Every structure is written in structure tokens, then in C-alpha cells.
Amino acid sequence: MWPNNRILELFGIELPIIQAPMASCVFSEMVVAVSEAGGLGSLPCALLSLEQMRSELESIRRRTSRPIHVNFFCHTPPQVDATRERLWGQCLQRYYDELGLAQNTQVPSANRASFDDKMCDLVVEFHPEVVSFHFGLPEEKLVKRIRNTGAKIVSSATTVDEARWLEDRGCDAIIAQGYEAGGHRGIFLSEDVSTQAGTMALVPQVADAVKVPVIAAGGIGDARGVVAAFALGAAAVQIGTAYLLCPEAKINPLYREALKNSTDAQTTLTNIFTGRPARAILNRAIRELGPISENVPDFPLAATALGPLRSKAEAAGSSDFTPLWSGQAARLGREFPAAELTKQLAAEALGKLRPLQTVA
Ligand SMILES: Cc1cc2nc3c(=O)[nH]c(=O)nc-3n(C[C@H](O)[C@H](O)[C@H](O)COP(=O)(O)O)c2cc1C
């Protein structure tokens, strides 16, 4: 049926559709829906406290016995640099003045923590079938503990070098994340995003370079993208932005509206929201502060000072300071429940693959 069954067999799933882990947008409800539909539901943990992770994982394990995927960030924790913080504060001052906020205003916010021993304890306890990382891999002793649970270990590569690096360190599969992708770029061997390849160029080159199966990510929004991914040598797809329109996505109405109205020419890579390059829909903050700023504090510290501006603006109905993470193919999204979207994507892709296979 599918031209390549390697990911289906490796992960024990029925459909080669992985709902991307999307920090702050995806919680247990979507993970359960996608896994129950036969795809792979993915829980992003980067913005969850340990208590939240535990409660989400308990809820998921209670509601499905299908394989699940849990995802973490594994960046080097940042150095606080007082000069950069001050410079960034100065860049934002005029917006604080405009919105009537005191410079020392704080809003409660989770920040992106890097994978550590305590998170690893939870992985060992809940033993998800697939564990993935963004920004490389954590230290070897943590990877070893995960491997001992029997979980398959996966990470994102944005270049062939990164894919080889991950394979050399024992990854069971590689996510080839093309330039079109929404959210943070998984880039970790370089900081130069100007030379990054799109999904069409990256996937076949990664597939040629590594022996483990490849998962295509970035700009895949409907069945045509799924079929193309297989033609390029992938064994599955990881889809993010298209799942944001599902009712299970926990996103605010301003964000949902922006996604529904976005076009192919409205996203850009920006570092102003967190300190690392990520793809988002253009808004006032990106236009006026970025898209790439030299003044931002290290990832993820940049997010702290923007928090109060975002809260105040959102309360007034404005997404001027909201990170509207999105890939280039938001326009292809459909507002289906996550289970239906997963099944539809697979059924439509199979429908398109059949005549191609007959011709071949
Ligand atoms: C809102 C959003 C949040 C994301 N958060 C994460 C995350 O927490 N962990 C991760 O590995 N990737 C994250 N990504 C990247 C996805 O894993 C994936 O590479 C991307 O969504 C694929 O491109 P697409 O959005 O065009 O489908 C995020 C993407 C989006 C759109």
C-alpha cells in the first residue's frame, strides 16, 4: 500500500502521518486523537512543567494504548548577558511606553527548558514509544537511559551534515526539516539559516546520506505533499501547521484567524520572539524589530521581555506582539478534527499514490 513501510514498522503505527509536536499548541487531546486514528500523536514538552508533563502523560496513557511520541528541546542553557538584556529592553521601551507598561512588568510564563534528568525520569516512567529532540541530542547518558526503555529516538536535521551527525549518535530515524517549516528551526551545527534547503531539496539528499528512515517535515499541508514526500525518499511525514486549525489545537482566536488568512508570502524566519530562528506569520513586532535582530538575548531568554507586550496587546484584540508560528503552507489547512484530518490525509494520499504505482 505505502511505497515505504519502514516508519510504520519501526514505530508500530498504521499510517505514516506524524502530527508534529508544537509547544504551547498541542496537548493530550490532540495526541490521543491522532494516535487513535492510526497516526503518531506527539506531545511537545518544551513549555510544560514537570507536573504538567506528568498529568498530560497520565491522561494520554489512560485514553490510548497506541504508540505515542514525546518531544523535548535540548539546547545549551543560555548565559544571562546583562548588556544584551539592557539593549533588548531599550529596543522594546517605545512599545512599553505606547502600551502604558512599566519596564519591570512581568507576566507569568513558562520558558523553554532543556531536557534534563528529571524529564528523563518521566520518560522512563511513562516509556513513550518514540522520543524526539529539537536542536540536536542531549548528553549521551540521557540518550542511553531513553534507549534502555526501548523507545525509538528521533531528532530533526536541517542539513545533510546534521542528519549524518544524528545517525552517527544512534538516532533510529531522522526528521528532515525543510526551510518551509513552521516554528523553530532544528538547526544545531551552524547558525547560518541563509543557506538552509527547502523540503524538496533536503529530503532526497538526507535519504541518500543516511541508512535510517527519513521523515519529511516542512510545508506539507495536504495529500499532495504526503505523496511528494514519499517520492523524495521519505518513509513518513511530520505535519505541524496543518494541525493548528484542528479544534483540538489550543491556540487563541487571534492566532487561529491569522492562520486562516495567511498566504504563501506572509511568513518569515525571525529570532525576535525567543532568540532562535523560527518561522512565523509577519506581524508588527517582526516588521519593526526584525525579522532577525542582533540585539536579542540568547534563546530562550528573548521571550521574557516580550511577554508583557504580548499579554497587553492580546487583551486589546491585537496580535502585534504574538508569535504566530506557521509554516509556508498554512493556506492548505482544513478545519477538521485531528482524527479526521489524519485519516483524510492518509486516504487521499493513498488515492493519489495508487495510479502512480500502476504507471510505474
Ligand atoms: C506552532 C509550532 C510549534 C512547534 N513546536 C515544536 C516543538 O515544540 N518541538 C519540535 O520538535 N518542533 C516544533 N515545531 C516544528 C515541527 O516539528 C515541524 O518541523 C514543522 O511544523 C513542520 O512544518 P509545517 O509546520 O510546515 O508542517 C513547531 C512548529 C509549529 C508550527
The ligand as an SDF file (V2000), in Angstrom:
LIG
                    3D

 31 33  0  0  0  0  0  0  0  0999 V2000
    3.3840   26.2080   16.2950 C   0  0  0  0  0  0  0  0  0  0  0  0
    4.5740   25.3080   16.0900 C   0  0  0  0  0  0  0  0  0  0  0  0
    5.2630   24.8600   17.2250 C   0  0  0  0  0  0  0  0  0  0  0  0
    6.3280   23.9560   17.0600 C   0  0  0  0  0  0  0  0  0  0  0  0
    6.9210   23.4560   18.1910 N   0  0  0  0  0  0  0  0  0  0  0  0
    7.8220   22.4470   18.0630 C   0  0  0  0  0  0  0  0  0  0  0  0
    8.2930   21.7560   19.2200 C   0  0  0  0  0  0  0  0  0  0  0  0
    7.8960   22.0360   20.3530 O   0  0  0  0  0  0  0  0  0  0  0  0
    9.1840   20.7610   19.0180 N   0  0  0  0  0  0  0  0  0  0  0  0
    9.6210   20.3910   17.7640 C   0  0  0  0  0  0  0  0  0  0  0  0
   10.4350   19.4720   17.6550 O   0  0  0  0  0  0  0  0  0  0  0  0
    9.1860   21.0270   16.6720 N   0  0  0  0  0  0  0  0  0  0  0  0
    8.2830   22.0290   16.7800 C   0  0  0  0  0  0  0  0  0  0  0  0
    7.7950   22.6380   15.6560 N   0  0  0  0  0  0  0  0  0  0  0  0
    8.3130   22.2370   14.3210 C   0  0  0  0  0  0  0  0  0  0  0  0
    7.5910   20.9830   13.8200 C   0  0  0  0  0  0  0  0  0  0  0  0
    8.1030   19.8400   14.4870 O   0  0  0  0  0  0  0  0  0  0  0  0
    7.7800   20.7450   12.3080 C   0  0  0  0  0  0  0  0  0  0  0  0
    9.1400   20.7400   11.9670 O   0  0  0  0  0  0  0  0  0  0  0  0
    7.0560   21.7540   11.4510 C   0  0  0  0  0  0  0  0  0  0  0  0
    5.8010   22.0720   11.9790 O   0  0  0  0  0  0  0  0  0  0  0  0
    6.8770   21.2160   10.0400 C   0  0  0  0  0  0  0  0  0  0  0  0
    6.4820   22.2170    9.1560 O   0  0  0  0  0  0  0  0  0  0  0  0
    4.9510   22.6430    8.8630 P   0  0  0  0  0  0  0  0  0  0  0  0
    4.5540   23.4850   10.0350 O   0  0  0  0  0  0  0  0  0  0  0  0
    5.0490   23.3900    7.6040 O   0  0  0  0  0  0  0  0  0  0  0  0
    4.1400   21.3810    8.7740 O   0  0  0  0  0  0  0  0  0  0  0  0
    6.7370   23.5560   15.7570 C   0  0  0  0  0  0  0  0  0  0  0  0
    6.0500   24.0410   14.6470 C   0  0  0  0  0  0  0  0  0  0  0  0
    4.9740   24.8970   14.7990 C   0  0  0  0  0  0  0  0  0  0  0  0
    4.2280   25.3630   13.5760 C   0  0  0  0  0  0  0  0  0  0  0  0
  1  2  1  0
  2  3  1  0
  2 30  2  0
  3  4  2  0
  4  5  1  0
  4 28  1  0
  5  6  2  0
  6  7  1  0
  6 13  1  0
  7  8  2  0
  7  9  1  0
  9 10  1  0
 10 11  2  0
 10 12  1  0
 12 13  2  0
 13 14  1  0
 14 15  1  0
 14 28  1  0
 15 16  1  0
 16 17  1  0
 16 18  1  0
 18 19  1  0
 18 20  1  0
 20 21  1  0
 20 22  1  0
 22 23  1  0
 23 24  1  0
 24 25  2  0
 24 26  1  0
 24 27  1  0
 28 29  2  0
 29 30  1  0
 30 31  1  0
M  END
$$$$
